[in-house]
Amino acid sequence: MRRLHVDGAGAVRRPHPALRLADDPVGGHQRPDVHAQAVGGEVGGEGRSPGAGDGLAAAADLLGDDDVAGGEPVVERAAEPDDGDGAAEGQPGGAPGAVADGRGGRPGEPAPDGAGLQPQRRAHDQAGRLVTGHPPSAARGGPQIQFRAARGGAPPYDSFMRSISTAERRARLVRRHRLAAEARTDDVPEIARSLVVLHATDPATVYLSVAARSVAAGPADVERALYDDRTLLRMLAMRRTMFVAPIDLVPALQASTANALAAKQRRRYSTMIERGSDLTDVPAWFRKVEDAAHRALLARGEATGAQLSAAVPELRTQVDPAPGKAYSRPTGVTTWVLVTLGCEGLIVRGRPNGGWTSSQYRWAPIESWLPGGIERVPADEARAEVVRRWLRAFGPAPAADLKWWTGWTAGEVGKALALVDTAEVDLGGATGLVLADDLEPAPPAEPSAALLPALDPTPMGWQDRGWFLGDHGELLFDRNGNIGPTIWWDGRIVGGWGQRKDGEIAFRLLEDAGADAAKAVAREAERIAAWYGDVRAIPRFRTPLERELTA
């Protein structure tokens, strides 16, 4: 039995699933297998060139200690050399099932009765396969559907999907990501929850993401949430990327992602030490040094990497991480050990030595943020919670976007989806997912302007960005796929901006969005300039337009 896609205008389209088909035991139908889709392999963190080999990852580990090198260790931003197809984190496009504008079906096709129907509810069997429930009944406002006898006792039927257009996706984005003026708030943790997590590879991004979505909150309010109230925590998680997370989400991030990342980091660093030193039984040695560093930090309460190196002699061990390579130089293992302890959830990055653009963090035991440590939760349940939050903030979206954002395997994504009540919707020919209780149409939002920083969580939330990026990717992304500062109007990117040496915010609109948009962007640029004050912050990953505007 074929599936009909019915859009809001009542036009019927033939199925165009974004996901490969798998056998569905219900009535012998063929249905999209959300869980089996994979787009390439594991995805590395930002800063990775497509196709980059071992050299980039090895070079990324050479900086050593954060407080010695003057910044957050690059290892936390670079990808593993074996992370799959080399897709960079911010790479525009490239996702299958690119989203069109979602407006209606093929010309000349008749519009059936029952347009705008509620989409199919979804459940999953124990094997994680998609099982689609019955269409809504007439009593619930849906069409009356006549069922015929079917093999296996399941009635065949044409299932209906609600269509969500590009305009509606943008309306959801504007409200849920707090880009609309009426959606802004000065509650810093709530801003983070609205986006699941705040992107923190560049420390300034955390603050500027809050600036774009707040009314009167300033840098001091962000610092208070991070280091005084401790309602936010900085940690490595999805895609081996640094985030600032709401404290209530930390157990789910730890169990779903960080625990596995800790084991992976430990194996990787042990291999590099074996290659670049004369040490024997390196895995045991590395564990011993971890334990010594942890004990030293517990005794001190808070310390920099340099202070811990002075207290633990093994941390000063020198390693050549890339023997024979021109770029290689001996480095200490302090950063490697502390990064691994952080991934394991035993220690946390505290207040930096410097202002809000600094990444020279002091380390503290996790108990400073969470008395008793991070709560242990089953990994599958943790992934399901992360999926729920992502769909609430970023849905509807294809499953490929979810897999990319999490960096999990297709199997892990499938198991998580099996625990979440979702619905399928039609995204103009591609199949998207939403939470089953999140199907109400989103009314249009009042157009508003926003200046988002480089690596902001909104444009970094999807792999397929065509529905809000347009043709502007070449100017707004660097060669490694990292997005720079962007200007948003009415839920789409319309330009870029940058901070000049004198503090002025320079910007350029890349399309004609109208006089109202131009005026609103100019006002927002003045507001962001005032937010910076005397601080100057150059993005860690510079993009063509940002360089040009600030030259």
N, C-alpha and C positions, 0 to 999 in steps of 0.2 A: 504494500500500500504506500503510495507516495505521500510525502508531506507537503502541504501547501504553506507558503509564507504569505500572510495577509498583512499588508501595511495599513497605516492609519488612513490612507486615502481609499482603501478598499480594493486596490489592484492586486491581482494574484501573480505570484512569480514562482517559477520552478525552483526547487531546492538548489542552493549553492552552498553547501556546508563548508565551513572553514576547516573542519576537522575530518580526518579520514574515517571511513565507515568501518564498523565492526559488527559482527553478528549480535543481534538483539533477540533474546529468547521469547520476547512478548509477541505473539502472533506471527512469528517468523519474519518480522520486519527487519530492514536495515536502518540503523540509526547512527548518528555521529558518536564516535567514541572520544569523549573529551579527554579522557585520562591517558590515552595512548599517544597523543600528539607530542612530538618533540621537534624543536627547531634547533638543529645543530646539537652541540654538546653543552657542557657546562659553560656558563658565561663568566668571564672575568670581570674585575672591577674596572672603574673608570681609569683612564690613562693608558689603556691598552690599544696598540695599533692592530687593526685587522691583519691577521696573518703573522703577527710578531712571534718570534721564536724564543728559544731559551735565553737569548742575549738580553732581551728587555727585562724578563723576570729576574735574571741574575743581577743585572745592573741595578735593579730596584732595591736589592738587598745590601748595597754597598755603603749606604749613608751611615749606618750604625745608630748610635743613641740619638734620641730625639733632642735632648738638651745639649748634645755636643754638636750635632749637625745643624741645629737651629730650626728644626721643624718636625712635624709628625713624620715618623719613618715612612719612606716611600713604599716600603714593602706592603703597607696597608692599603695602598692605592693601586698596586700593580697586580696583574693577573698571573695565575699559575701558568707555567709554560705548556701544561697538558690540559688546559681547560676547554678543549674542543675546537669549535670552528673559528675561533678568533674574532667573534663578533664583539665589537667594542660596546661599552655600556651605553653610550649616548648615540650610537650610530643611527642616523635617521633612516626611516624606511626599512626595507629588507624583510619585513614580516609577510608571510603568506596571508592571503585573504585581506588585502588592504581595503580599508573602509571607504566606500563611496559616500555620497551625500545622503543616501537612504531615502530618497523621495520617490516613493511609488514604484510601480512595476513597468512592464514593457508597454510601449505605446499600442493602443488599440485593443488591449485585453479588457474584457468586461469586469466591472467591479462587483463582487458578490455581496450578498447580504451578510451582515455580521462583521463589518470592518472594525478594526481596532479591538479585536478580541483579546481576552486575557491569554497569556502564553501558557504553554504546558508546564505544569509543575513537574519537578524532577525528583526522582529518588534513585537509589543505587542498590544493587544486590550485594551479597557478601563478597563477590569477586570484584566489586568496584565497577561493574558494567552499568551503563546508563539504562534505566527503566523509566519510561515516560508514562505518567498517569493519564486518567481519562480527561477529555476536554471538559470545560466548565459547562454546567447544565443551564437550561433556559431559566431556571429559578434563580441562578446567580447572575443573570444578565447575559449569558452566552447563547449561542445558537442551539436549536434543537437538532441533534445529530442522530440519525438512524443507524443502529449497529446491525451488522450481519453476523451470522455464525462464523466462527474462525477455528483454525486448528489450535489445539492446545487450550481451548477454552477462553482465549483472549480475543475480544472483538476487534477487528481491524477498523481503522477510522483514519480520516484525514486530520492530522493535528495542526493546530493553528498557533502561530507565533505572533506576539505583538512586535511591531516594528518600532525601533527607536532611531530616529533620524539623527544626523549630525548636529542639527540645531538643538535637539533635546539633550544630546550628550554634552554639548557646550553649556547649556543651561544648568545641567547637573554640576558640571565642573565648577562653574562660576560660584554657585552657592556653597557646595560642599568643600571646596578648597579655599573658601573665604576670600575670593577675589572681588565679589560684589561689595559695594560700600555698606549695604545693610547687613552683610554677613560678617563683617570685621569684628574682632573682639580683642580685648587686652589681656585675656586669660591665656598665658603662654602655653601651659600644658594642653589646654583645649585646642590651640592651634596645631600643636604636634599631633594630637589624636585625630584631628580632621584630615591629616595627611598620612596617617598611620605612624610615620616616623619623619623626622627632619633629616635631610641629607647633610652630612657633616665632614666629608672629605676635606673641604675647604672650611676652616672654622668660621670664617665670615659669613658663609652661606646660612648657617643656623640663625644668626642675628638678622640678616637681611630678609630671610624668608618670613620671620616674625614681623619685621618692619612693614612688609608689603601687605600684611593681613591684619594689622592692628590699627587702633585709632590713636592712642596716646602712649602705648608701651614703648619703652626705650631700652637701650642695652643693659641698663641696671636691672630691669625687670627680667630679662633673659638670664642674666647671671644669678639673680636671686633664685629663680626656678631650678637652675642647674646646681648651684653650689651651696645655697643656704636652705631653701625648702627641700631641695633634693627630690623634686617631683619628676625630674628628667635625668636620664643617664646616658652617657656616651659609650657606645660599644660597637664592635665589628659584628656584622650580621650578614644579611642577604648579599650575595655576589661578592663576598669578602670586602664589603664596603663599610665605611664608618657612618654611623647614624647616631642621632640623639633621639632616644625613645622615651615615651611616657613610662613611668616606673611600673604601672600595672601591666604593661605588655612585656616587660623584661623576661619573666619566666618563660613565656611562649617563644620569644626570640632565642633564648638560651637553649631550650630543648629542641626547637625546630631546626636551628641552624648553627649556633655558636659552638655547641658541643662537638659536632662533626668537624667544624672548622678548626677547633683546637687540636684534634687528633691529626688532621691534615697538616697543620702548621708544624706540629712536633715532628712528624715524619720528614717533612721537607727540610727543616732546619738541621735535623740529624744527618740527612744525606749530604747537605752542603758542608757540614763540619767534617764528616768522614772524608770528603774530597779535599778539603782545604786545611787539614791539620793532621798531626800524628797521634791523635787520641784514639783509644780503643774502646770498644763497647760503648759507642757514642749514645745510643738511646738511653742506657742506664745513667751515663754521665749527665746527659741533658736533664733527666728527671731529678737527679741529685741537685743540680744547680737551681732548677725551678724551686725545689723545696727550700733550699737555703735562702733564695731571694724572697720567697714568701714569708719565711720566718723573720727575716730582717725587716720587712715592711710591717709586719704585725707588731714588731717591737718598737718601731719608730712611729707608727701611726700614719705617716705621710712622708713621701720622699721623691726626689727626682731620680732619674736613671743614673746620673753621675754619683749621687749620694749612695745609692744602693751598690754601685760598682766599687766604691771605696770600702763598703762594709762587707762585700762578698768577693773575695779575690778571684774566684772562678769566672765571674762576669767579665773580668778584664782579659780573658783568654782571646788571643788573636787568631782569626781564621781568614784564609784566602778563599772567598766564596766562589770565585770563578778562575781557577788556576789556568794560566796561559793566556787569559784574555787581556787585551790592552787596557780595558777600562777597570780591571779588577785592582783592588787595593785591600790590604789587611784591615779587618774591622773587628771590633769587639762583639760579643754575643749578648750584650745587655738588652738591646731592643728586642732581639729574637725571643729571649726568655720572657720578658715582660709582656710582649704581645701575646705569647702563648698562654701565660697566666691570665691575661685579660680575656682571651677567647674562652677559657675554661670557666670564667665567671668567678675567679678568686680575688681579682683586684680590678680597680676601676680608675679611669683617668679623672683626676680631680681638677681643681682650679689651675689655669696655666700661669706660668711666670711671664706676665705681660698683660696686654689688653685683650680685647675680644677678637682680635685677628691673629693672636698667637696660638701656636700648637705645641709649645713646650710645656706639656702637662706634668703636673705632679701626680704621683700614683698613691692610691689609698686602698686599704682592704675593702672588699665589697660590703662588709658589715657596716661600714660608715654610711652606706646608702640604704642597705636592707639588713636590719638586725636579724641575725640567724642565717644570712646568706640568701641566695636566690632559691625560691621554692622549686622543687623538682616536680615536673609534670611529664606525662607520657609524650613522646615525640609526635605521634600521630595526632593526638588531641591538640598539641601546641601548633602544629601546622594548620589544623582546621581553624583555630582561632585567628592565626595570621591571615588565612584566606578570607575569613568573614570580614575582617577589618579592611582588607584590601578591596574586596568587592563593594563594601559600603562606601568607600572613598573613591574608588576608581572604576567601578562598574557602571554601565555594562562594558564588557571588554571580552575579546577572544581569549580562550584558554592559553594561547601562545603568549599573550602579554603577561599573564599570571606566571607562567613558567619562567619567562625571561626575568621578571622583576624579582622573583624569589631566588632564582638560581638553582632551584631544586631539580632533581631528575623527574622524568615523566611519571615514573612510578610513585614517587613521593607526592607529586601534585595530584595524581589520581586517588591515592589513599586519603588525602586531605579532602578532596571534593566529595568523596564518598560519605564524609561525616557532616557535610554542609548542605542545607536545604536551599537549592538554587533553581532558577528557571532559565530557559533558553529564550533569547530574543533575536530578532533579525536586525542586523546592522548593515542594511543595504546590500545584502548578498553574502555577508559573512555571519557566522553564528557567534553571538555573544552570550555571556553569562551575567546574571544578576542574582542577588539574594531573592528568594521566593517572596519575602515580605516587602520587597522594594520595587514594586511594579507600577506604582501610581505615576501618571504622567507628570513631568516637571514643567511647570509654567515658565514662560520666558522671564528672564531676569532683566532688570534695568541695565543697559550698557554701562560699563565702568572700565576704567583703566587701571592697570597694575604693572609695576616694574619689578620683575622677578630676577633674583641673582643667578649667577652661574651655578649650574648643578642643582637648581631648585627642585624639590620633590615633585612638583606638578609635571613639568615636561619630562622628568626622569621616571614617571610612573608607568609608562607604556612603552613597548617596543615599537608598535605601529603608531606613528605620530601624525600621519598624513591628514587626519581629520581636524587637527588644530594648527599644524605647522605650515601647511601649504607648500610653496616652492622656495621657502626661505632657508633651507637647511645649510646650503653651501656657505653662507655668510655667518651663520650662528653656531656652527659646530667646528671644533678643531679637527685635526686629521685623525685623532684617536677616538672620535665619536663623543666628545664631551660638549655639552651645550653651554653657551655663554649667557650673559645677561639678556633677557628678552622683555619686550613690551607686549602686553596683552590688552585686547579690547574685545569685549563681548564674547569671551571664551575662546579666542584664537590669538595666535601670535601675529603681530603686525609690524614688528620692528625690533631694534636692539638698542642698548645703551651702555655707557661706561662712565667711570669717574675719572676726571682729569686731575692733574697734579695740584691744581688750585682748588679742588673740591667740587667744581662745577659738574653737574650731570649732563653729559652730552648724549643726544639720542638721535635716531633716524627712523622714520617710518618707512617701511619697505613696500607699503601699498597705501592707496588712498582710502582711508577709513572714514573720511568725512571731517567737517570742521569741528563738530562736537568732540570727536575722538582726539584731534590734534590739541584742542584746548585742555581736555582732561589729562592727556599725557604730559603736557607742559606743567600743569599744576602738580601732578604726581612726581615729576622730576624735581621740582622745588621742595616737595615734602621729603623725599628721600635724601636730597642733599643736606637738608637740615638734620635729618636723622643721623647721618654720618658725623656731623659736627666737624671736628678737627682731624678725625681719623681718615687715613687713606688706605684703601685695600685693593690691591691688584689681584684679580682672580688667579688661582693656582694654574688653571688651564685656560690659556688665552685663545680667543677666537678671532677670525679675520675682521669682523665688523668692530668688535671691542677694541682691537689694536688700532684700527683706522680712526675711530672716534676719539681716542685718547692720545694720539701721537702728538 
